[in-house]
Amino acid sequence: MRITQLIHLLGLALLSLGATMLFPLGISWYYRDEAWMPMVWACGLTGLCGVILSVLPYQRRPLERREGLMAVPIIWCVMTFFGSLPFLLSGAVPTFTDAFFESMSGFTTTGATVFTEIDGQPKSVLFWRSWIQWLGGMGIIVLFLAIFPLFGVGVLQLYRGEVPGPTPDRLVPKIGQTAKLLWGVYVILSACQLLLLWLGGMSVYDAALHTFTTMATGGFSPRAASIGAYDSVYIEIVVIVFMLLAGTNFSLHFAAVQGRFRVYWRDPEWRFYLGVVAAATLILTLFLAARSVFPLPTALRHALFQVVSLTTTTGFASIDFELWPIFAQFALLLLFFFGGCAGSTGGSIKHMRIILLVKHAYWQLYRLLHPRAVASLRLGEQNISGDVLIVVQAYFVLYMGCFATATLGLTLFDIDILTAFSAAASALGNIGPGLAEVGPYDDYAGLPAAAKWLLSACMLLGRLEFSALLVMCLPAFWKS
């Protein structure tokens, strides 16, 4: 790894992050809140470090694949560190551990919070936590490439190290143009949602913050009761629609912008994605109505919202689903492992991988009955190669292995099994709320500091989909 080139990349990344801090700084000035000077210090320190690192001499050469994989998690961690400064300097959280946790939760679009009193926080601090989710939603590296397209051809390795999903595609030949197109679609959808929420009675401030965290499938809210604080069917419908859009492969949105609307239904992953949402909503609605938890229309309203919120890994809440019967809670917990579509802002395993795993399992069972059968595994009109299946299976093993390890690790701190299980699943899937001590209307503040660092690592692992971090554990990675 050429250290000078990494330092230069970090400098440019911090310059861009420092520039984005001007937005919460403006919010602080407008509302005259008490976080004005902390925001000035955070912005100044970030920008100063960015200037110092970016002007140092460096070797301008393309990044190799190994260097790109190594640079991505380093950039994420450095950005998270500086992103924690507004939380720490403003006094919104008492310790650096809490500030780093909140920042990591924001950038990775997890939505797990250590804020015990959200409604009383300065508006600029709440803006910052939602803003970093919006930046992290499409990916801070992808944003980096869109703003600074002159790094050289080697930036493709950074893109490969971050973009989520089994098969990240480029929409156009040049990676910088792809990054700009992705962010263009992201901004257009965000603007549409902001307008619709404002028309529904939200203030511009609340509409902006909920837009940031919806499109990022992040789930931070400036209200302690999340979307439930508004008790508005209209607002819930708008949020549901845009959560579904955010959980959809953005290449489909790009095709739709070009007038090719049929690409949605032709995509097998998108059909499966909607099928999971519809089936889970139907089951929960009938169960909640049958158990007299809600009347049928109310059961449909809350079941649909929570299913979409957790399937897309957004993590908003329209109601405290921890008060629902155990069956309903467990059904929602299973949705933690689905996630959005490949190429979306959603986290977790992704529907594409689940489809391939199920198809492969079915094919293996079929071959037990017909051992001489010769046929290829297909997804839509595409044949699925054995290499793709191996990668998907390896990812699933890594995911479940890390989930089991994280759950076991959390129990070392005397955390009850339901809290540990749901918190580990939530952190790895970048979801936010869990069950028990970390339910939808609770927070992570009461967890031990070591548990927060473990969960922060899980958030980053889940956001980068393991490869960029775990590959560095291989001895072969460090061999020249």
C-alpha positions in Angstrom: 0.0 0.0 0.0 1.4 3.4 -1.0 0.9 5.3 2.2 1.2 8.7 0.6 -1.6 8.0 -1.8 -3.9 6.8 1.0 -3.1 10.0 3.0 -4.0 12.1 0.0 -7.3 10.2 -0.4 -8.0 10.7 3.3 -7.3 14.4 3.0 -9.7 14.8 0.1 -12.4 12.8 1.9 -12.0 15.0 5.0 -12.2 18.1 2.9 -15.5 16.9 1.5 -16.8 15.9 4.9 -15.8 19.3 6.3 -17.7 21.0 3.5 -20.8 19.0 4.4 -20.6 20.2 8.0 -21.4 23.7 6.7 -25.0 22.5 6.4 -25.6 21.7 10.1 -23.6 24.9 10.9 -26.1 26.9 8.9 -29.0 25.1 10.7 -27.4 26.0 14.1 -27.1 29.7 13.0 -30.7 29.8 11.7 -32.2 28.2 14.9 -29.8 29.9 17.2 -29.2 26.7 19.1 -26.4 26.0 21.6 -24.4 23.8 19.3 -23.1 26.7 17.2 -19.5 26.8 18.5 -19.1 23.0 18.7 -20.2 22.8 15.0 -17.7 25.5 14.2 -14.9 23.6 15.9 -15.9 20.3 14.3 -16.1 21.8 10.9 -12.8 23.7 11.3 -10.9 20.7 12.7 -12.1 18.4 10.0 -11.4 20.9 7.2 -7.9 21.7 8.6 -6.9 18.1 8.8 -8.2 17.6 5.3 -6.1 20.5 4.0 -3.0 19.3 5.7 -3.3 15.7 4.5 -4.3 16.6 0.9 -1.4 19.0 0.3 1.3 16.5 1.3 3.2 15.1 -1.7 2.0 11.8 -3.0 2.5 9.4 -5.9 -0.2 9.7 -8.5 -0.7 6.1 -9.7 -3.8 3.9 -10.1 -4.8 1.9 -7.0 -4.4 -1.8 -7.2 -7.2 -4.1 -6.1 -5.6 -4.9 -2.7 -5.0 -1.2 -2.0 -8.6 -0.3 -2.8 -9.9 -3.0 -0.5 -7.7 -1.7 2.3 -8.4 2.0 1.7 -12.2 1.7 1.9 -12.5 0.6 5.6 -9.8 3.0 6.6 -11.6 5.9 4.9 -14.9 4.8 6.6 -13.3 4.7 10.0 -11.6 8.0 9.7 -14.8 9.7 8.4 -16.7 8.1 11.3 -14.1 9.5 13.8 -14.5 13.1 12.5 -18.2 12.6 12.1 -18.4 11.9 15.8 -17.0 15.4 16.7 -20.3 17.3 16.5 -21.9 14.8 18.9 -19.0 14.8 21.4 -18.2 18.6 21.3 -21.9 19.6 21.6 -22.3 17.4 24.7 -25.1 15.4 23.0 -23.4 12.3 24.3 -21.2 11.9 27.4 -18.3 9.8 26.0 -16.3 9.3 22.9 -17.5 5.7 22.7 -21.1 7.0 22.4 -20.1 9.6 19.9 -18.3 7.1 17.7 -21.2 4.6 18.0 -23.7 7.3 16.9 -21.5 8.4 14.0 -20.9 4.8 12.9 -24.6 4.1 13.1 -25.3 7.1 11.0 -22.7 6.6 8.2 -23.6 2.9 7.9 -27.3 3.8 7.9 -28.0 1.5 10.8 -30.1 3.8 12.9 -29.2 2.4 16.4 -28.9 5.4 18.7 -27.5 6.1 22.2 -29.5 9.3 22.5 -31.8 9.0 25.5 -33.6 12.3 25.0 -34.0 12.9 21.3 -36.6 15.7 21.4 -34.4 17.9 23.5 -31.3 17.8 21.3 -30.1 20.9 19.4 -31.6 21.0 15.9 -28.2 21.1 14.3 -27.1 17.9 16.0 -30.2 16.1 14.9 -29.7 17.4 11.4 -26.1 16.1 11.4 -27.1 12.6 12.5 -29.7 12.4 9.7 -27.4 14.1 7.2 -24.6 11.6 7.7 -27.2 8.8 7.1 -28.1 10.4 3.8 -24.4 10.6 2.8 -23.8 7.0 3.9 -26.9 5.7 2.1 -25.5 5.8 -1.4 -22.0 5.4 0.0 -19.5 8.0 1.1 -16.9 6.5 -1.3 -19.4 6.7 -4.2 -20.0 10.4 -3.3 -16.3 10.8 -3.1 -15.9 9.5 -6.7 -18.7 11.7 -7.9 -17.1 14.8 -6.5 -13.5 14.0 -7.3 -13.4 12.1 -10.6 -9.7 12.8 -11.3 -8.1 10.3 -9.0 -7.1 8.1 -11.9 -8.4 4.8 -13.3 -7.6 3.0 -10.0 -10.7 4.4 -8.3 -12.7 1.4 -9.6 -11.1 -0.6 -6.7 -12.7 1.8 -4.2 -16.0 1.4 -5.9 -15.7 -2.4 -5.8 -14.8 -2.3 -2.2 -17.9 -0.4 -1.1 -20.9 -0.8 -3.4 -23.4 -3.3 -1.8 -25.0 -6.3 -3.4 -23.8 -9.6 -5.1 -23.2 -8.0 -8.5 -22.6 -4.2 -8.4 -23.0 -2.9 -12.0 -21.8 0.2 -13.7 -24.5 2.1 -15.5 -22.0 3.7 -17.9 -18.4 2.8 -18.9 -16.8 5.4 -16.7 -17.0 4.9 -12.9 -17.2 8.6 -12.2 -20.2 9.0 -14.4 -21.8 6.0 -12.8 -21.3 7.6 -9.3 -22.9 10.8 -10.6 -25.9 9.0 -12.1 -26.5 7.1 -8.9 -26.4 10.2 -6.8 -28.6 12.0 -9.4 -31.4 9.5 -9.0 -30.9 9.6 -5.2 -31.3 13.3 -5.1 -34.3 13.3 -7.3 -36.1 10.8 -5.2 -35.1 12.6 -2.1 -36.5 15.9 -3.4 -39.8 14.2 -4.3 -40.2 12.7 -0.8 -39.4 16.0 0.9 -42.1 17.8 -1.1 -44.7 15.1 -0.4 -44.0 15.1 3.4 -44.1 18.9 3.5 -47.5 18.8 1.7 -48.6 16.3 4.4 -48.1 18.9 7.2 -44.6 18.2 8.3 -42.3 21.2 8.8 -39.6 21.6 6.2 -37.0 20.7 8.9 -38.8 17.5 9.9 -39.5 16.6 6.2 -35.9 17.0 5.3 -34.6 14.9 8.1 -37.0 12.1 7.5 -36.3 12.2 3.8 -32.6 11.9 4.5 -33.1 8.8 6.6 -35.8 7.2 4.5 -33.8 7.3 1.2 -30.7 6.0 3.1 -32.9 3.3 4.7 -31.3 4.6 7.9 -34.2 5.3 10.3 -32.9 8.1 12.5 -35.8 10.5 13.4 -35.9 13.8 15.2 -38.8 12.5 17.2 -38.5 10.0 20.0 -41.6 8.2 18.8 -40.3 8.1 15.2 -43.0 8.2 12.5 -45.5 7.3 15.1 -45.2 10.8 16.6 -47.2 12.2 13.7 -50.1 9.7 13.8 -50.8 10.4 10.1 -51.8 7.7 7.6 -50.8 10.0 4.7 -47.2 10.5 6.1 -46.9 6.7 6.8 -48.0 5.9 3.2 -45.5 8.4 1.7 -42.7 6.9 3.9 -43.7 3.3 3.0 -43.5 4.1 -0.8 -40.1 5.7 -0.5 -38.8 3.0 1.8 -39.7 0.5 -0.9 -38.1 2.7 -3.6 -34.9 3.0 -1.4 -34.8 -0.8 -1.0 -35.0 -1.3 -4.8 -31.9 -1.7 -7.0 -31.1 1.8 -8.2 -30.2 0.6 -11.7 -33.9 -0.1 -12.1 -34.7 3.5 -11.1 -32.2 4.7 -13.6 -33.9 2.7 -16.3 -37.3 4.0 -15.3 -36.0 7.6 -15.6 -35.1 6.7 -19.2 -38.7 5.6 -19.7 -38.2 1.9 -19.3 -40.8 1.3 -16.5 -41.3 -2.4 -17.3 -37.8 -3.2 -15.9 -39.3 -3.3 -12.4 -41.7 -6.2 -13.0 -39.2 -8.0 -15.3 -36.7 -8.1 -12.5 -37.1 -11.4 -10.6 -35.5 -10.0 -7.4 -37.9 -7.1 -7.3 -40.9 -9.4 -7.7 -39.6 -11.6 -4.9 -39.0 -8.4 -2.8 -42.6 -7.3 -3.2 -43.8 -10.9 -2.6 -42.0 -11.1 0.7 -43.5 -7.7 1.8 -47.0 -8.8 0.7 -46.8 -12.2 2.4 -45.4 -10.9 5.7 -47.9 -8.1 5.8 -50.8 -10.5 5.2 -49.7 -12.9 7.9 -49.2 -10.2 10.5 -52.4 -8.4 9.6 -54.5 -11.5 10.0 -52.7 -12.5 13.2 -53.0 -9.1 14.9 -56.7 -8.8 13.9 -57.4 -12.4 15.0 -55.8 -11.8 18.4 -57.8 -8.6 18.7 -54.7 -6.5 19.1 -56.1 -4.0 16.5 -59.2 -3.8 14.3 -58.4 -5.1 10.8 -57.8 -1.7 9.1 -55.4 -0.6 11.9 -53.7 -4.0 11.9 -53.1 -3.6 8.1 -51.8 -0.1 8.7 -49.2 -1.0 11.3 -48.3 -4.4 9.9 -47.5 -3.0 6.5 -45.4 -0.1 7.9 -43.3 -2.3 10.2 -42.8 -5.0 7.5 -41.6 -2.5 5.0 -39.5 -0.7 7.5 -37.7 -3.8 8.7 -37.5 -5.6 5.4 -35.8 -2.6 3.8 -33.6 -2.2 7.0 -34.9 1.4 7.5 -35.9 0.9 11.1 -38.7 3.5 11.5 -41.5 2.7 13.9 -45.2 3.7 13.6 -45.9 1.9 17.0 -44.0 0.1 19.7 -44.1 -3.4 18.2 -42.4 -4.8 21.3 -45.9 -4.7 22.8 -47.2 -7.1 20.2 -47.6 -10.9 20.9 -44.5 -13.0 20.7 -45.3 -14.5 17.3 -45.6 -11.1 15.7 -42.3 -10.0 17.2 -40.5 -13.1 16.0 -42.0 -12.7 12.5 -40.5 -9.2 12.4 -37.2 -10.5 13.7 -37.0 -12.9 10.8 -37.3 -10.0 8.4 -34.0 -8.6 9.8 -32.2 -11.2 7.6 -33.9 -10.3 4.3 -32.8 -6.7 3.6 -33.2 -4.7 0.4 -32.4 -5.6 -3.2 -28.9 -5.8 -4.5 -27.7 -2.3 -5.5 -30.0 -0.5 -3.1 -29.3 1.5 0.0 -30.7 -1.4 2.1 -28.6 -3.7 4.2 -28.7 -7.3 5.5 -28.3 -10.4 3.3 -30.3 -9.0 0.3 -33.1 -10.7 -1.6 -30.9 -11.6 -4.6 -28.7 -13.9 -2.4 -31.8 -15.4 -0.7 -33.2 -16.3 -4.1 -30.0 -17.9 -5.3 -29.6 -19.9 -2.0 -33.2 -21.2 -2.3 -32.9 -22.0 -5.9 -29.6 -23.8 -5.3 -31.1 -25.8 -2.4 -34.1 -26.8 -4.6 -31.8 -27.9 -7.4 -29.8 -30.1 -5.1 -32.9 -31.7 -3.8 -34.1 -32.2 -7.4 -30.9 -33.9 -8.3 -31.4 -36.4 -5.5 -34.5 -37.6 -7.3 -33.0 -37.2 -10.8 -29.3 -37.7 -10.5 -28.8 -37.8 -14.2 -30.6 -34.6 -14.9 -28.6 -32.0 -16.8 -29.9 -28.4 -16.5 -28.5 -25.0 -15.6 -29.7 -22.9 -12.7 -31.4 -19.8 -14.1 -32.5 -16.5 -12.7 -34.9 -14.8 -15.1 -33.2 -15.0 -18.5 -29.7 -15.4 -17.0 -27.8 -18.6 -16.3 -26.2 -18.6 -12.9 -22.6 -19.9 -12.9 -21.1 -22.1 -10.2 -18.7 -19.4 -9.2 -21.6 -17.0 -8.4 -23.2 -19.7 -6.2 -19.9 -20.3 -4.4 -19.6 -16.6 -3.7 -23.2 -16.3 -2.4 -22.8 -19.4 -0.2 -19.5 -18.1 1.2 -21.2 -14.8 2.0 -24.1 -16.5 3.8 -21.7 -18.6 5.9 -19.7 -15.4 6.8 -22.8 -13.5 7.6 -24.3 -16.2 9.9 -20.9 -16.9 11.4 -20.3 -13.3 12.3 -23.9 -13.0 13.6 -23.4 -16.0 15.9 -20.0 -14.7 17.1 -21.4 -11.2 17.7 -24.4 -12.7 19.7 -22.1 -14.8 21.8 -19.8 -11.8 22.3 -22.6 -9.7 23.6 -23.7 -12.3 26.1 -20.2 -12.0 27.6 -21.3 -8.6 29.0 -24.3 -10.2 30.8 -26.7 -9.0 28.1 -29.8 -11.1 27.9 -30.1 -13.5 24.9 -33.0 -11.7 23.2 -31.3 -8.3 23.4 -28.0 -9.9 22.2 -29.6 -11.8 19.4 -31.6 -8.9 18.1 -28.9 -6.3 18.6 -26.4 -8.4 16.6 -28.9 -9.0 13.8 -29.8 -5.4 13.8 -26.1 -4.1 13.7 -25.0 -6.6 11.0 -28.1 -5.9 8.9 -27.8 -2.1 9.4 -31.4 -2.0 10.7 -31.4 -0.1 14.0 -34.0 -1.2 16.5 -34.0 -4.7 18.0 -36.1 -6.2 20.8 -36.0 -6.2 24.6 -33.5 -3.6 25.9 -33.0 -2.2 22.4 -36.6 -2.1 21.2 -38.0 0.5 18.7 -38.7 3.0 21.4 -35.6 2.2 23.5 -31.9 3.0 22.9 -28.4 1.4 23.1 -27.1 3.9 25.8 -27.4 1.3 28.6 -25.1 -1.2 26.9 -21.5 -1.6 28.2 -18.9 0.4 26.3 -17.2 -2.8 25.0 -20.6 -4.0 23.6 -21.0 -0.7 21.7 -17.5 -1.1 20.1 -18.4 -4.7 19.1 -21.7 -3.5 17.6 -19.9 -0.6 15.8 -17.6 -3.2 14.2 -20.7 -5.2 13.2 -22.2 -2.2 11.6 -19.1 -1.6 9.4 -18.9 -5.3 8.6 -22.5 -5.3 7.4 -22.2 -2.1 5.5 -19.1 -3.2 3.6 -20.5 -6.7 3.2 -17.5 -8.3 5.0 -15.1 -8.7 2.1 -13.3 -5.4 2.4 -12.6 -6.1 6.1 -12.2 -9.8 6.4 -10.0 -10.2 3.4 -7.4 -8.2 5.3 -7.3 -11.1 7.9 -5.9 -13.4 5.2 -2.1 -13.8 5.3 -2.0 -13.8 1.5 -3.4 -10.2 1.6 -0.1 -8.9 3.2 2.2 -10.8 0.9 3.9 -8.7 -1.8 
